[in-house]
Amino acid sequence: MMNKNDELLKKLLVTFQIEADTHLQAMSSGLLALRKIPGGQQLADIVERIFRDAHSLKGAARAVNLTQIEAVCQSLENVFSALKDKRLPVSLPLIDLLLQTTDALGGLLTGDNSGAGAKKPRMGTLIRQLDDTLREQLSESADPAQAPQTPPTLPATMLPADLPYEPDKGMQILASTPSLASTTVRVSAMKLDAVMRQVEELLLPRLAANQRAKELSEAAAMLAAWKRQRLHIQPALRLVDRELTRDIRDSNASRRKHELPRLLKYLDAEQLHMKMLEDRLARLQWAAEQDQRILAGMTDSLRQDVKEMQLLPFSSLLDILPRLARELAREQGKSVDLVIQGGEIEIDRHILEEMKDPLIHLVRNCIDHGIEQPAARLAKGKPSHGTITLACSQKDGGTAEVLVADDGAGIDVAMIKTAAHKLGIVSAEEAKQLGELESMTLVFQSGVTTSPIITDLSGRGLGLAIVSEKVERLGGTIQVQSSPGGGTAFHLFLPLTQANFRGVLVHAGRQLFVIPSTSVERVVRIAHKEIKTVENRETILVDGQTVSLVWLSDVLELPRHVIPAEPAASINGAPAVVLGSGLARVAFLVEEILGEQEVLVKTLVRPLTRVRNVAGATVLGTGRVVPVLNAADLLKSAAKRPAGALPSVHQLSAEKHGNAKKQSILVVEDSITARTLLKNILESAGYRVNTAVDGVDGYTTLKTGAFDLVVSDVEMPRMDGFGLTAKIRADKQFAGLPVVLVTALDSRDHRERGIDAGANAYIVKSSFDQSNLLEIIQRLIGIPS
């Protein structure tokens, strides 16, 4: 007879089997794909995905105490880690061995021991072959001065090579209840999902009904306009009737006498038919709008009911965590209390299922990286036992916040920057300039870890990357806060339900696109004078923060199309959509913003299962198929484009309006060598150039002449470049005059000071070259005529 612990284990194992099947299927598909990929980035991406699946399966197996499966995954992780780091080459024999291992794992999950028979290698034999292959390869390629860390081997008592595998108690429970998952989770969940899909499909006829009602309204408006025009000519017709009747009577023209009354009679009858048609259209319009409202109300109500059927308390996700925390802490010689709050908050079942892995990763991260050893805690004046808080609370707008916090050592920002620099994620110079919040986001990059060694628990830098990707995929966001010695807190903001998909409809590159509303921070219009150039990139200020400005059509690699601007549009500026994810924010210029509407997203199918920058497609009420963009991909694509690669709004303005005269530039520089160099460069490019020796001289020269742009040094006697820029901006006569600062002061504070003073561009002399300066000037005032 099962006790309480066995019942809980049985429940957990059912959930584990569903998850493990998914991971194993993904691993097998990835391994089969490796056979066909010769190399390059695609191969690296596949290895990364398989690596993550093995890592997640290991964590889940540990949570339900399936030590044999955990040990197998540990060995697989070692192999995939070596493949990722290119310390182990991809070969057909190795792929076959890995496939045999995943097949054997599948046998363990189903309770099938055929893997131990004569025709198939035993599990212990497979694992030892993997370990031996890896060890031999590492020994052959090792540098004696820098020998790689040898992967951990399996204890001889864990998976014997000569005996069939004997499942432990957990596997026996799992094997003895094969139908539990299908009757309590899989079948009912599939039926519920099927109903939900059908309900969502109702959105298409709802959108179509709305479009028909709109078209009827437009037809009624056209008829009303025609009727008004017809009434306007009626007096003129009567006047013609009287004049012609008098003429006919005088000339005795009998035919004209009969034809004109017939024409007038027809026109009178036409007005009656027009009135009947107008009344009928009005009735149809009213009925269509009424049907559309009823359909919308029924669809929304039905969809909400089905969503509520899928809500489960947050506590249903937590059964696995107390035991996991207890065992992990005991293995590391630590003492940990897990405090759980807000378990009654109800969240969509799909979201809870997707969040199980991330929560396991975060709790494991808190114990392994955060909580110190008891002696170390006592030395710092802390209690010997650490505390991990797992809290769920409901926020406004249908959002839940999940907090995972510990009172441990906190995150070492310097170590994060060092790890990111070693992986090539940031340069040494970029690492120095990153603020604390920006540095914290690096922990979510794949491979970034502060662990000095790789263990069976951590050190590979995958856990937090998996967490971030899962949260973003669910339409949520994640933030991390940490203080040295004070602990770390991860804030996960998730939707309570899988929200209705709303998108912003935009025109870019002469095409229609939908951008998910959840990623749109705001829609703005940008005037030319608001655009600044920082480090050869166009930027604008949003809430006091500098945000990169790019063309959406350029990021999508489509031909740019600029709609000729009306005078009012020129004053109001160009339309742009500001997208944000975490700390990343980019403003995307578009040709036109058509509005926001609810849409039904269809995922892409083979061979277009994954297209960069595209998440799927939708059908509008008009029947037109429109791509739905992937906001996370757009932010990454914009960041990867080299500085100066994106077309300029200033340059567009110059192209549209032309250059009627030769542009005049004032160069303010105290060094005669630099002044002469700048003068020669600009004059050779076709500009008219005047010079000044410092800020005071420069401002006086501005007052005595007409200039299109100022190029100024920063460090000068009497008045520096910052002071000159501020004085120019304070003078209404020069408020719109572009200013380019050229300086050797390469620091974040100086760049921000230049922006605050009102400079349009800030060029560092260490990266200064002729083409860089000319390109920026051409953006600001156009190419010289």
N, C-alpha and C positions, 0 to 999 in steps of 0.2 A: 504493500500500500504506500502511495506517495505521500510524503510530508509536504509542508508548506514550501520549503526550499525547492523540492523537486517540481512542484507545480509552477513556481516562478521560473525555474530553469527551463521547464517545458515551454512556457510562453515565450521566453526570450529566444530559445532555439528555433522556434517557428519563424520569428522575425529574422533571425540570423540566416536561416536557410534561403529565404527570399532574397536577401541582400547578397549572400554569397553566390547564388546562381547568376545574378546580374554581373557581379565582378568577374566571375569565371568565364562567362560568355564573352564579355568585353576583352578579356585577356586572350582567349582563344582566337577571336576575330583579329586582334592586333598581331598575334604571332603569325597567323596565316598571311596577313598583309605584308609582313616583313619579308616573306619569301619573294615577293614581286617587286620590292623597292630596292634599287641598286645602292642608294645612299643619299646624302644631302640632308636638307632641312626636314623633308617629309619623313625620312627614316627616324631622325631625332625626335620628331613630334610623336610618332607612334611609340617609340621606346618610352618616352615621357609618360604617355597615357597608360601604358601597361604597368609601368613603375608605380604610378599612383593607385591603380586598381589593386596591385599586390599590397601596397602600403595600407590601404583602407581595409582590405580583407584581413590583414594581420591584426589590425586594431580591433575589428569586430570579433575575431576569434578569441582574442585575449579577453574581451569583455564577457564572453560566455564560457571562459575557462576551457576552451578547446586547444590544449597545449600542442597537440600534434600538428594541427592545421596551422597554428601560429608559427611553429618551428619550420614547417615547409615554406610558408610565406617569407620567413626571415631569410631562408636560403635563396629564394627567388629574388628577393630584394637585393641581395648582394650581387647577384648576376646582372640584374637590370641596372644597378648603380654603376657597375663596371662598363656595361654597354653604353650608358649615357655619357660617362666620362671618357669613352673611347679607349679604355684600357683593355677591353675585350672585344675582338672583332665579331661581327655577325656572320654566322656560318649556318649552312643547312643542317649539319649534325647537331649543332647547339639548339636550333629552333625545334628540331624533332624531339630532342630531349626535354625541352621546355613544354612542348605540347603533350608529351607523355605524362609529365608531372601534373599539368592542369587537368588532364583526363583522370588521373589517379585521385586528385583532389575532389573532382566531381563524384567519383565512386565513394569516397569517404562520406560525402554529404548525404548521399542516397542510401548509405548502408550497404552498398554493393562491394563485396570483398573480392570480386573477380580480378581486381588488379593484383592480387597476391598469387594468382595461379601460375601455371607453367608457361602460358603464352605471353604473359605480361610481367614486366619487372616489378619487384616489390617496391613499396614506397621508400623504404630505407635505402635500397640500392639506387633509386633515381636521385635521391637527395645527395648521396655520397658522390655520385657521378657529377652532379652539378658543382659540388664543393671542390672536387678534385680538378675539374676543368678550369674553374676559376683560379684555384691556387697555382696550377701549373702555368697558366697564362700570365698571371701576375709575377711569378718567379722568373719567367723568361724575359719579360719586358721591364723588370725593375731596375732602377738606377741604384747601384750599391750605396751611393751617398744619400739617396732619398727613397728608401724602400717603402712601398705602399703598405697601408695597414692591412693585415691579413683578416679576411672575414671570419666571423665567429663560426665555429663548427658545431654540429649537433652532438649532444651527449649520446654516448653509445647506448644508454638505456632508454632513450626516447623513441627512436625509430630503428629497431634492429634490422640488419640486412638479411638475416637467415630465417626469420619467422614471419608468418602472415601478420598483417596489421590487426590489432584487436582494439576496437573502439572503446573509449572510456565511457563513463556513466552518461555524460552529456550526449555523446554520439548515439548511445543505446536508446536514450529517450527520443532523440530526433528520428532515429530509424524506426522506432516502434509506433510513431504517430504520423505516417505519411499523408494522411488525409486531413489533418487538422488545419494546415495552411489553406488548402483549397476550399474547405467548408466555411472557415471563419474569416479569411482575409481575401484570398485571391478571387473566389467566385463572386462574392458580394461586392468587392471593390471593382471588379471588371464591369459588373452590371451597372453599378453606380456611375462609373466613368462613361459607360456607353450612353446612359441617360443624359449625362452632362454634355457629352458631345452633341447629341441630338438637340438639346436645348440651345446650345451655342449656335448650331446651324440655323436656328430660327432667326438669328440676327440678319442673315442674308435677305430673306423675304421681307423682314422689317425695314431694312435699308432700301430695298426696292420699292416697297409701298410708300415710303417717305419721298423717294425720288418721283414716283408717279403723281403724288399729291402736289409736289413742287411744279412738275410739268403742267398739270392741269391749271394751277394758279397762274403760270406764265401764259397759257393759252387764253385764259379768261382776261388777263390784262391786255393781251394783243387785240382781242375782240373789242374790248372797251375802248381802246385807242382808235380802232377802225370806226367804231360807232360815233365817236366824237368828231372825227374828220368828216364823216358822212353828214352829220348835223350842221357842220360849218358851211357846207356847200349848198344846203337846202335853200336859203334866201336867194342865192345867186341863180339857182335853177328857176325859182318862181319869177324872178326879174326877166330872165331870158324867155320864159313862157309868155309873159305879158307882151314883151317887145315883138316876138315872133308872131303872136296871135294878131297883133295890130297889122303887121306887115302882110300876113296871109290874107287878112280881110281886105286889105287894099288891093292885093294882086290877084285874088281869087285862085290861089294855088291850093287845090283841093287835097293833093297827096300829103303835103307838109302839114296841112290842117289836121289830118287824122293821125300821122305818125308821132307827132310831139305829145299829144295826150296819152298815147300808148306808152311812150317812154316814161312819162311822169307817173303813170299808174303803176308801172313796174317798180320804179324807185320807191313809191309809197309801200308797195307790198314787200319789197326787199327789207325795208325798215322793220316791218312786222315780223318777218322771218328772223331777222337779226336779233330782235328782242326775245323770241322764243328760244333761239340757240343760246343766247346769253343766260337765260333762266335755267336752261338745262345744264349748261356748263357749271353754273353756280351750285346747282344741286349735286352734280357729280363731284365737284371740288369739296363741298361740305362732307359728302359721304366718304370720300377718300381720306380726308383728314380725320374723320371720326374712326374709320377702320384702322388707320395708322396708329391713332392714340390707343385704341383698344388692344391692338396687337402688341404695341410697345409695353402697355401695362401688364398684359398676360405674360409676355416673354420675360420681363424683369422680375415679376413675382415668382414665376416658375423657376427661373434661374437662381433666385435668392433662396427659394425653398430647397433646391437640390444642393446648393452650397452649404446651407445650414445642416443638411443631413451628413455632410462630410466633416463637420467640425468635431474635434476631439480635444479633451483637456490637455494642457501642456504637460501635466503630470504623467500622461501615458507614454511620454518620451523618456521619462527619467528613471524608470525601473532599473535600467542597466548601469546608471552612473554611480550610485553609492558603492556598489560592489567593486566597480572598476577602480574608483578612487582609493578604496581601502586596500585593494591588492597591489596597486602600483606603489602606493606609499610604503606598504610593508616591504616590498621588494627592494626599495631604495633606502630603507632604514629611516623613514620620515614618519611624522605623525600629522595627520590631516583631518580636519573636520569639514564636511561638505554641507553647507547650509542652502536649503532649497526654499524659494518663496514664489508665490504666484502660480502654483500648479493648477489652479482652477481656471485660468484663462484658456478659452477655447480658440484653437487655430485649425486651419484646414489640414486634413489628413495628409495630403500630398506634400505640403510644406513641412509638416512634422517628420515625414519619412525622409525627405531630403536633408533635414537638419540633424539627423542622428549622427552621421559621420562627422560633421563639423563640431558638434558638441563634444564628441569623444576626443577629437584632436585638441580642442581647447582645454579640456580638463587634463588631458595627458601633458599638454604643454605647461599648464600651471604647476603640476607636480614635478615634472622633470626639470624645467627651466626656472620656475618662479620660487617655489617653496624651498627654503634653505634647510640644511641639516639641523636637528635640535640644538646641538652645541653652538653652531653658528648663530642661530636665532637668539639663544640666551646671551651670547656675547654682545649682541646688538641691543639688548634690553627688550626683546620680544618674547612672547610666550613660546614654549618649546614646540607646541603644536601649531601648524599653520591652518589658515581658514580659506576655503574656496567658497565663494558665494555664487549661486546660480539662481537668478531672479528673472521672472517674467512679469511685465506690466503692460497694460493697454494704454496706448496714446490716442490722441485725436486723429481723425481721418482714417480709421480702420487699420492702424499700425500697431504692432506689438514690439516692445523693446526687450531683448534678451540680454541680460548682463552676466558675463562670466568674469569674475574678479578674484584675485588672490592678494594676500598681504605679504608677498615674498620680496625678493631682491630687486624687482623691477627690471627694465630692459636697458642694456648698455648701448646707448646710441652710437658711441664710437665704434664698437664691435660690429654693429649693423652696417655702418658706412664702409668699414674695412671689408666685410664679407661681400657687400654689393660691388665694391670696386674690384675685388679679385675676380668676380664673375663677369665683369665688363658691363654691368648694368648702369653704373655711373662712372664718370672720369674722376680723377683725383681732385681736379679743380671744382667740378660740380659737387662732389661730396663735401668740400669745405664750405660751399655757399649754401648748402641745404639747411633749412631751419629744423627745429625739433619735430614739428608736426610732419613736415615733408619726409624727414628721416624715418619716422615711425612707420610710414606707409611702405617702406622698403621691406619690412618683415613679411609682407604678403607676396613678395616676388619668389618664384620658384628657385630653390637652391640656396636662398639666404638663410643662414643659421648662425647663432652665437655659440653653439655647442662646439667645444674644442675637439671632440671625438665623435665617431659614429657608433651608436649602440643599437640594441634591438628595439629601443623605445623611440629614439629621436636622433637628430644630428644630420639628417639628409635635407632639411629645408623644404619639405613637401607639405607638412601639416597645415600651416597657415595659408599657403597658396591654395590648397584645396578648399579651405574655409572661405576665403575671399571669393573664389570662383562660384561656389555653391550659393552664397548669399546674393551675389550679383545676378546669377541666373534666375533666382526667385524674385527679382525685382526689388531687392533690399539693398541696404548699405551697411558698412561696418566701419567702426572707428576704434582706435586704440589709444589709451592714455596710460602713462607710466611715470613713476618718479623713483629715483634711485633710493633703494631701501624701503620704499613705501608701497610697493606692489604694482600690479598691472591690471587694467580693466579693459575688457573687450565689450563694446556696445554693438549689438546686432539689431538693426531695425528692419522688421519683416512685415509684409502684409498679413492681416489676419485671415484673409481668404484670397484665392486667386482672382485678382481684380479683373473687372471688365476691361478689355484692352482699348485704350483710347490713344489716338495718335494725331500729330500735327501734320497736315497735308501741305507740302511745299513743292515749288517748282525749282529745279536745279538742272542745268545743262539741257534745257528744253524738255525735261521729263518730269513726271509726277513721282513723288516719294512720300512715304509715311514715316515720321520719326516718333518713337514711343513717348507719350506724354510723361511717363514716370522719370525719364532722363532729361526732360526739358526744364531747366530752371526758370527761364523766362524768354519772351520774345521781345526784341528791341529794334529800334531804328537807329542807325549810326550815321552821324554827320561826319564829313571828311575831317573837320577840325578836331574831332575827338580821337582820331587815330594817331598813335605814336609808334615810332620804330625803336625797339629795344633789342640790341644784339642782332640786328639785321632781320628782325621779325616784327610784323605789324601787330600792335596790341591795342586794347581799349581798357578802360577802367570799369569794373563791375563791382559795386559795393566796396569801392576803395581798393580792390585787388586787381593787379595786372593780369589780363586774360588774353591769350593768343587769339588772333583773328585770321581766319582762313576762308577760302571759298569752298563750299560744299562740292561744287562741280569738279574742282581740282582734286580734292581728296578722293572722289569717286572716279577720277581719271576720265571725265567727260568734257567735251568741248564747252568752253565757257560762253554763255549767252547773256548779254546785258540788255535789258529792256530800256529803250530811250526814256530818260527821266523827264517828267513834267516839272515845271518850275516849282510847284509845291512839294513834289517828291524830293527835289534837290535840296530844299531847305530842311525837310524832315529827315533825310538820310536814307541809307539803304537798309532793307530788312535783314535781320539776322536772328538765329536761334542759338541760345547759350545752353550747351550741354554740360552736365557735370556728373562725375562718379567719384565719390570720396573727395580727395583734394584736387583731382584733375578737372580743369574747366577749360573749355574752348568755345569761342563764338564762331559760328558757321554762317557766312554770308550766303543768302539765297536770292533767287530772282523774284520770287513772290511767295507770300504766305497766304494760303487759302482758308485756313481755319482749322479747328479741332473737331474731330468726330469719332464716334465709336466704330471700331472695325473688328472683323473676325480674321485672325492671322492663320494662314495655312503654312505649315512647315514645308521646307523644300524636300523633295524626294530625289532618289538617285537619278542621274549622276551629280545632282547639285545639292548634296546633303550638307556641304559646308562651303559657302561662298563668302569671301572676305567682305566685310561691311554690310552684308545682307542677312537678316534674321529670318525672312520668310516673304510671303506675299499675301495680299488681300484683294478682295473684289469690292469695288465701290458700288453704290446704288445704281450707277449708270451702266454697270456691267464691265467697266474697265478694270483690268488687272494691274495692280500697283505694287512695286517692291516695298517691303517694310525694312528699314535700315536697322543695323545693330549698333547701338550707341557706344558700347564699349569698344567695338572695332574702330568706329570713327575717331574716337579719342586717341587710340593707339596709332592709327594711320596718320592723323594730323601731327602727332608728336614725332613720328619717324621721318617726316619730310624734312629735308635739309633747309637750313635758314636761307631765305632769299629765293626759295623755289616757288613760292606761291605768288600769283599775280596780285598787283597792288590796286587798292581802290583809288589812291591818288593818281596812279598812272592811267587808270580808266578815265578819270575825270579829265586828265590832260589830253587823252586821245579823243574824247568826245568834243571838247571845246576848242582844241587846237591851241597853238602858240602864235599869237599875233605879232609878238616882238621878241627880240633877243633877251633872255632872262639875265638879270643882274644879281650877282652874289657878293656879299660882304664877308671877307675873311678877317677874323679878329684873332691875332696870334702874336705873342711877345717875342718868340724866337724868329730871327730873320731867316734862318735856314728853313724852318718848317713853313713860315709864311710864304717864302718864294716857291717852295715845292707845291703847296696847295694852289697857289696862284697859277703856276704853269699847268698843273693837272686840269684845273677847271677851264682855263682859257683854251687848252688843246681840245677839250670836249665841246667847245663852242659857246661857253658862257662869258658874259662880261663881268670882270672881277675888279673890285676895289678892296683895299686892305686897311687895317687899323692895328695899332700896337698893343692895346689893352682894352678893357671893358669901357672905361670912360671915353677913350678915343672912338671906340666902336659906336657907342650910343650917340655921340656928337655927329659922327658921319651919317648915321641913320637919319638924323634930323635934317640933314642938308641934301639928301638924295633919295632916289626911289629904288628900292631893292626888293627882289622876290624871295630871297632866302639869306640866312646868316649861318656861316660856319665859324665856330668859336672854340678856342682852347679853354680849359677849365682853370688851370693854375696860371694866373697873370697878376702883375702888380696893380695897385690902385683899386681895380674892380675885377673879380674873377668871373669865369663863365657862368656860374650859378647866379651871381648877382646881376650880370648883364641880362640873362634870360628872364629873371624875375622882373627886372625893370622894363624890359620889352613887353612882357605880358601885362604889366600894370598900366601901360600906355595904350589908350583906346585906339590910337592911330596905327599901332603895330600888333594889336591883339591877335590877329590871324596870321602873322608873319612866321613861316617855318624857321625853327632853330635847330641846328645839328651841332652837338657837342663832340669834339674830338679830344681824347685825353688818354693819359697813361694810368689813370686811377681805376684799376680793375677790381672793384669791390662791389658787393651788393648794396651797401649803404650809399655809395656814391651814385650808383645807377638810380636808386630810388630817389635820391636827392635831386638828380637831374630831371626825373619825371615830375616830381613835386614842383620844381621850379617852372615847369611848362615846356621843356625841350621836346621836340618831335622825334629826335633820334639821339642815340648815345653810342659812339664808336670808340672802342678801345684801341689804342695805338699798337698794342702788341699783336692784334689781329687785323690791323688796318692795312688795306691795300687800295690801289687806285680804283679797281672795279667795284669794290665794296662801297666806297664813298660815292662814286658816280651813280651806282644803282639806287642808293637811298635818295640822292638828290633828284634823280629822274622820277622816283615814286612821288616825291613831294611837290615838284613843280613841273615835271614833264621833261621830254627830250628837247634840247635847244633847236630852234628852227634854223 
